[in-house]
Amino acid sequence: MDDKKGAVPASEKAKALAAALAQIEKQFGKGSVMRMDASAPIEEVQVVSTGSLGLDIALGVGGLPRGRVVEIYGPESSGKTTLTLQTIAEMQKLGGTCAFIDAEHALDVGYAQKLGVNLHELLISQPDTGEQALEICDALVRSGSVDMVVVDSVAALTPRAEIEGDMGDSLPGLQARLMSQALRKLTGSINRTNTLVIFINQIRMKIGVMFGSPETTTGGNALKFYASVRLDIRRTGSIKSGDEVIGNETKVKVVKNKIAPPFKEAHFDILYGAGTSREGEILDLGADAKIVEKSGSWYSYNGERIGQGKDNARAFLQERPQLAWEIENKVRESLGVRALPPLTEEQGGPAAGKLKAVDNKADAA
């Protein structure tokens, strides 16, 4: 018995597979099933910067991935909303449309503007129930016209039954079921429309945990599974100017990452009213990569002094965005992270510099 019992010839199997594929394409559309051809080019994951150079590098691909679900969680006042608002500002710089679903009803519009968010282009919703918030999110994603949606926060997505019920009613698992159903509906649309969806989440304590961390996030386990990236953000210390506290030292750990190696950490400063000190990160990481020379308290680049002390060097780079962009891209290149797009004239790009020089010549004439 050389042949296996009932074995189908290879040519017959190929014909049957071709017929099945033709039937699937006819029923569900072209591209429903495809061969993973090794010769076909693999598309790079499109990303948007978080506004923090250190975090972009820790993420491994230069930012948060589009077409994926991202969860950012941490204790109160750790910088969760600041990080998402900075990401919105970066997406708007790329010409993207962003939406902010404010389930907590606590968005500080003035602070968002200080972080670079264009309020005229930002869509905002303050829903009454968790179902309404997730339906709005689903509709925006399905439209294909929104590039990024932020839900702030999962803990504030209160199910309708809980709002309509009495204060002491026990409704276990209601929010977890709501999130599980919503994510089942959303994931296909998110991937198809290449929309970045960020869920901000809060931390709760599990009672009676003897070993391991008692911390957990709200909304059940569904978000943990569906998220391609999970970021744990913590305040590690205070930044002082004399006796006055002017910001927080912050640590972000990449707890989960489906697009690059996880468990990397980023350390940066969040200044009150200004967000992440990007120029400060450029100086620190530039010095580590030997792109910026640090001699004593002096910072130098290409043999020219930038400033004495970090504050002066930071101010120097803030006034010269093109130079900051150049140093940042050299740091990114040295670490194998994709470069930032060129600056526009509004952002202080080279065209703006040329225009300024022409104006100065005209004034001199």
Phi and psi in degrees as a GROMACS rama.xvg file:
@    title "Ramachandran Plot"
@    xaxis  label "Phi"
@    yaxis  label "Psi"
@TYPE xy
-77.1741  -43.5862  ASP-2
-85.4859  147.975  ASP-3
-70.214  148.691  LYS-4
-64.8113  122.934  LYS-5
72.3202  20.2152  GLY-6
-66.8673  136.762  ALA-7
-94.7174  132.865  VAL-8
-58.4577  150.253  PRO-9
-59.1525  -38.6817  ALA-10
-64.5676  -37.5791  SER-11
-67.857  -40.3351  GLU-12
-62.939  -40.8691  LYS-13
-63.5467  -41.7668  ALA-14
-64.0269  -43.3326  LYS-15
-63.6462  -40.735  ALA-16
-65.5367  -42.7589  LEU-17
-61.3212  -41.0137  ALA-18
-65.9393  -41.3357  ALA-19
-64.0654  -43.0492  ALA-20
-64.1033  -40.1724  LEU-21
-63.2516  -41.234  ALA-22
-64.854  -42.5504  GLN-23
-63.722  -44.1411  ILE-24
-65.3705  -36.0768  GLU-25
-66.879  -39.8323  LYS-26
-80.4186  -41.1583  GLN-27
-111.89  -4.3461  PHE-28
101.9  156.629  GLY-29
-65.7456  137.268  LYS-30
92.2719  2.18345  GLY-31
-65.0475  -37.224  SER-32
-130.869  130.424  VAL-33
-134.797  156.715  MET-34
-84.5606  138.896  ARG-35
-80.8257  78.2332  MET-36
-70.659  123.217  ASP-37
-64.5143  -26.9369  ALA-38
-80.8701  -15.0826  SER-39
-71.9019  139.495  ALA-40
-67.1289  135.888  PRO-41
-88.3526  121.177  ILE-42
-71.0529  137.214  GLU-43
-71.1622  146.617  GLU-44
-68.6598  125.627  VAL-45
-76.4623  135.947  GLN-46
-130.299  163.099  VAL-47
-128.499  136.165  VAL-48
-64.2616  150.218  SER-49
-88.2743  -5.16416  THR-50
88.2634  -4.31025  GLY-51
-121.476  117.82  SER-52
-61.496  -43.4541  LEU-53
-61.3111  -40.2334  GLY-54
-72.1039  -38.9277  LEU-55
-57.5672  -40.4492  ASP-56
-70.097  -41.3753  ILE-57
-63.101  -30.877  ALA-58
-72.6708  -15.9936  LEU-59
86.3212  -19.3748  GLY-60
-122.429  3.94067  VAL-61
94.9203  10.3172  GLY-62
158.63  -167.065  GLY-63
-86.5002  138.46  LEU-64
-77.757  138.775  PRO-65
-81.1475  154.687  ARG-66
75.4852  18.0197  GLY-67
-134.853  166.244  ARG-68
-98.1216  134.016  VAL-69
-124.873  136.594  VAL-70
-115.986  128.594  GLU-71
-117.619  120.464  ILE-72
-135.313  160.144  TYR-73
169.676  176.435  GLY-74
-66.8958  175.747  PRO-75
-65.2761  146.727  GLU-76
54.837  38.1529  SER-77
-99.1429  -12.445  SER-78
112.909  16.473  GLY-79
-62.8051  -52.7295  LYS-80
-68.1465  -36.8599  THR-81
-57.4084  -45.3615  THR-82
-62.645  -41.9761  LEU-83
-70.5173  -37.2818  THR-84
-65.5219  -37.3258  LEU-85
-65.1817  -38.3482  GLN-86
-66.0539  -38.1043  THR-87
-60.2484  -45.7402  ILE-88
-59.8196  -40.4412  ALA-89
-67.9821  -39.0806  GLU-90
-64.9309  -40.316  MET-91
-64.4372  -34.0079  GLN-92
-62.9879  -30.1834  LYS-93
-83.8602  0.551123  LEU-94
89.8938  12.5767  GLY-95
-84.6483  157.985  GLY-96
-100.695  132.209  THR-97
-123.267  150.019  CYS-98
-128.912  142.769  ALA-99
-124.148  112.473  PHE-100
-95.3826  103.809  ILE-101
-94.036  79.1825  ASP-102
-69.9474  -23.6005  ALA-103
-82.0118  -12.0956  GLU-104
54.6918  45.5365  HIS-105
-139.665  20.9425  ALA-106
-71.0404  127.171  LEU-107
-90.9385  102.037  ASP-108
-64.6042  -40.0597  VAL-109
-61.8287  -41.1705  GLY-110
-66.9228  -40.4039  TYR-111
-58.4989  -41.445  ALA-112
-64.5292  -39.6489  GLN-113
-64.103  -28.8668  LYS-114
-82.6879  0.914213  LEU-115
99.2395  8.45499  GLY-116
-76.312  130.582  VAL-117
-84.708  101.956  ASN-118
-65.7361  -28.1288  LEU-119
-67.4246  -26.1416  HIS-120
-100.079  -7.28998  GLU-121
-88.0623  129.418  LEU-122
-89.4588  132.215  LEU-123
-130.336  140.679  ILE-124
-134.6  138.14  SER-125
-122.692  82.536  GLN-126
-71.5072  158.875  PRO-127
-85.8839  -32.4127  ASP-128
-132.47  164.856  THR-129
-63.6059  -39.9267  GLY-130
-60.6262  -43.6185  GLU-131
-63.0497  -43.0492  GLN-132
-60.0342  -45.2797  ALA-133
-75.1518  -30.6969  LEU-134
-65.6394  -41.4573  GLU-135
-63.5117  -43.6313  ILE-136
-59.4134  -45.7988  CYS-137
-61.5907  -44.456  ASP-138
-64.082  -41.4348  ALA-139
-65.4339  -42.7719  LEU-140
-65.9988  -45.7452  VAL-141
-63.426  -27.8509  ARG-142
-63.3665  -27.5825  SER-143
75.3983  2.5345  GLY-144
-104.09  -2.55981  SER-145
-111.642  131.572  VAL-146
-90.6601  -22.1095  ASP-147
-153.278  134.098  MET-148
-126.979  130.291  VAL-149
-112.882  131.128  VAL-150
-111.39  115.492  VAL-151
-122.029  100.768  ASP-152
-134.598  173.251  SER-153
-60.8617  -39.6352  VAL-154
-61.0851  -28.0767  ALA-155
-89.7291  0.259077  ALA-156
-79.7685  84.2324  LEU-157
-84.7062  122.436  THR-158
-60.2168  148.929  PRO-159
-58.5899  -39.9958  ARG-160
-60.7682  -34.2316  ALA-161
-72.416  -38.5252  GLU-162
-68.1132  -40.2297  ILE-163
-79.9363  -17.6591  GLU-164
-82.6966  -177.845  GLY-165
-82.6305  163.714  ASP-166
-61.3684  -36.8343  MET-167
-91.3657  1.54589  GLY-168
-62.3476  138.022  ASP-169
-100.008  116.86  SER-170
-127.703  74.4851  LEU-171
-67.1468  139.474  PRO-172
76.1334  2.8228  GLY-173
-66.3782  -46.7455  LEU-174
-67.7679  -37.3357  GLN-175
-63.5975  -41.808  ALA-176
-65.1924  -39.6258  ARG-177
-61.0124  -47.1913  LEU-178
-65.3442  -40.8627  MET-179
-61.918  -45.5753  SER-180
-65.3668  -43.3311  GLN-181
-63.1384  -43.2116  ALA-182
-69.6733  -32.2487  LEU-183
-61.8745  -39.1921  ARG-184
-74.3114  -38.0894  LYS-185
-76.6995  -37.6922  LEU-186
-56.9743  -42.8993  THR-187
-61.783  -45.0011  GLY-188
-65.9808  -39.5661  SER-189
-60.5537  -44.8456  ILE-190
-67.7517  -42.8008  ASN-191
-66.0702  -39.1283  ARG-192
-93.852  -1.26863  THR-193
58.7574  39.2422  ASN-194
-94.7687  136.264  THR-195
-88.9012  120.719  LEU-196
-115.683  119.537  VAL-197
-109.657  125.05  ILE-198
-104.521  121.699  PHE-199
-87.0101  137.875  ILE-200
-134.606  157.11  ASN-201
-106.281  168.461  GLN-202
-106.745  140.239  ILE-203
-125.943  163.168  ARG-204
-105.339  130.418  MET-205
-80.8247  136.738  LYS-206
-85.6988  138.808  ILE-207
80.1918  17.0583  GLY-208
-81.8439  120.433  VAL-209
-92.9805  -36.3258  MET-210
-125.485  145.468  PHE-211
81.4773  179.963  GLY-212
-76.5782  133.198  SER-213
-81.6726  -2.97084  PRO-214
-76.7408  143.652  GLU-215
-148.665  162.47  THR-216
-99.4478  158.256  THR-217
-80.751  165.113  THR-218
87.227  16.8682  GLY-219
79.6535  -166.247  GLY-220
-97.3197  -11.1619  ASN-221
-57.1752  -45.7553  ALA-222
-62.7189  -34.9264  LEU-223
-59.9935  -38.0982  LYS-224
-78.1734  -43.7079  PHE-225
-75.7018  -24.7547  TYR-226
-69.7725  131.494  ALA-227
-81.257  -29.0798  SER-228
-133.85  132.761  VAL-229
-124.832  126.178  ARG-230
-115.317  128.785  LEU-231
-104.628  111.693  ASP-232
-108.728  132.823  ILE-233
-137.331  146.856  ARG-234
-88.3104  124.536  ARG-235
-106.674  -12.6848  THR-236
-179.316  179.806  GLY-237
-112.001  148.445  SER-238
-104.955  126.333  ILE-239
-118.203  146.122  LYS-240
-118.424  97.6882  SER-241
72.4186  -124.155  GLY-242
-94.7981  -9.51079  ASP-243
-87.5724  131.691  GLU-244
-82.8779  120.768  VAL-245
-112.529  -1.45253  ILE-246
178.307  -175.77  GLY-247
-121.804  141.699  ASN-248
-83.4648  129.983  GLU-249
-125.988  142.267  THR-250
-123.084  131.351  LYS-251
-119.686  127.344  VAL-252
-109.627  130.991  LYS-253
-83.1428  94.5389  VAL-254
-72.974  -34.8782  VAL-255
-140.674  137.976  LYS-256
-151.434  113.97  ASN-257
-89.9332  -5.49233  LYS-258
-114.799  -6.2985  ILE-259
-160.666  167.78  ALA-260
-59.5422  133.128  PRO-261
-85.5784  -170.646  PRO-262
68.5653  16.1092  PHE-263
-84.6533  157.914  LYS-264
-124.743  151.801  GLU-265
-129.249  137.934  ALA-266
-119.581  127.572  HIS-267
-153.179  170.352  PHE-268
-102.328  137.829  ASP-269
-111.832  115.517  ILE-270
-92.0094  134.661  LEU-271
-59.1035  129.991  TYR-272
78.6009  -2.02374  GLY-273
-131.837  -16.6329  ALA-274
81.5341  -156.326  GLY-275
-64.2476  135.957  THR-276
-81.746  85.5719  SER-277
-64.9725  -41.448  ARG-278
-63.1574  -36.6583  GLU-279
-62.5191  -40.5638  GLY-280
-65.9678  -40.1337  GLU-281
-60.0275  -42.2918  ILE-282
-65.318  -47.0825  LEU-283
-64.2298  -50.1175  ASP-284
-72.6515  -32.1979  LEU-285
-64.447  -39.5847  GLY-286
-67.5187  -40.148  ALA-287
-63.0544  -36.1167  ASP-288
-88.2776  4.24323  ALA-289
63.8805  22.3368  LYS-290
-87.1344  -38.6085  ILE-291
-102.925  129.276  VAL-292
-88.6779  135.137  GLU-293
-121.609  115.835  LYS-294
-124.997  105.967  SER-295
66.5705  -122.92  GLY-296
-98.4577  -1.35009  SER-297
-89.6599  138.86  TRP-298
-109.204  134.491  TYR-299
-133.48  152.788  SER-300
-139.715  126.794  TYR-301
54.575  37.8419  ASN-302
81.3131  -4.62562  GLY-303
-106.91  136.871  GLU-304
-73.5789  134.117  ARG-305
-91.8552  -42.2238  ILE-306
174.407  159.231  GLY-307
-97.3658  120.173  GLN-308
86.6323  151.48  GLY-309
-65.2768  -37.7644  LYS-310
-63.3261  -43.2784  ASP-311
-68.2634  -41.3235  ASN-312
-65.3838  -38.4335  ALA-313
-63.1126  -44.5919  ARG-314
-62.8674  -37.8166  ALA-315
-60.6074  -45.337  PHE-316
-70.3929  -33.8467  LEU-317
-61.9613  -34.4851  GLN-318
-79.5169  -14.2721  GLU-319
-129.032  74.1678  ARG-320
-59.5397  -31.455  PRO-321
-65.6772  -38.7711  GLN-322
-68.0586  -42.4358  LEU-323
-61.0444  -42.1049  ALA-324
-61.5322  -42.4645  TRP-325
-63.1391  -46.5014  GLU-326
-65.6131  -42.9754  ILE-327
-60.356  -43.4902  GLU-328
-67.7099  -30.8976  ASN-329
-67.838  -38.6144  LYS-330
-63.568  -45.9583  VAL-331
-60.1683  -44.2813  ARG-332
-62.3135  -41.5367  GLU-333
-65.6799  -26.0655  SER-334
-101.586  4.01672  LEU-335
73.7678  26.2239  GLY-336
-107.039  140.474  VAL-337
-59.8548  148.845  ARG-338
-76.6515  161.721  ALA-339
-79.6212  152.026  LEU-340
-67.0229  156.324  PRO-341
-58.3403  149.959  PRO-342
-72.2467  144.986  LEU-343
-83.1963  172.26  THR-344
-60.9075  -39.0253  GLU-345
-64.2192  -29.5985  GLU-346
-88.7283  2.5677  GLN-347
90.0732  29.7601  GLY-348
-70.5047  -179.059  GLY-349
-60.6928  -33.5172  PRO-350
-62.0299  -38.1018  ALA-351
-65.9473  -37.7022  ALA-352
-65.1523  -41.452  GLY-353
-63.6292  -42.74  LYS-354
-61.7745  -40.6076  LEU-355
-63.7522  -42.1268  LYS-356
-63.6194  -40.833  ALA-357
-62.6464  -43.5776  VAL-358
-60.7981  -40.7756  ASP-359
-64.4127  -38.9252  ASN-360
-65.4943  -40.5566  LYS-361
-62.9614  -40.5803  ALA-362
-64.3823  -39.3463  ASP-363
-66.4227  -36.5288  ALA-364
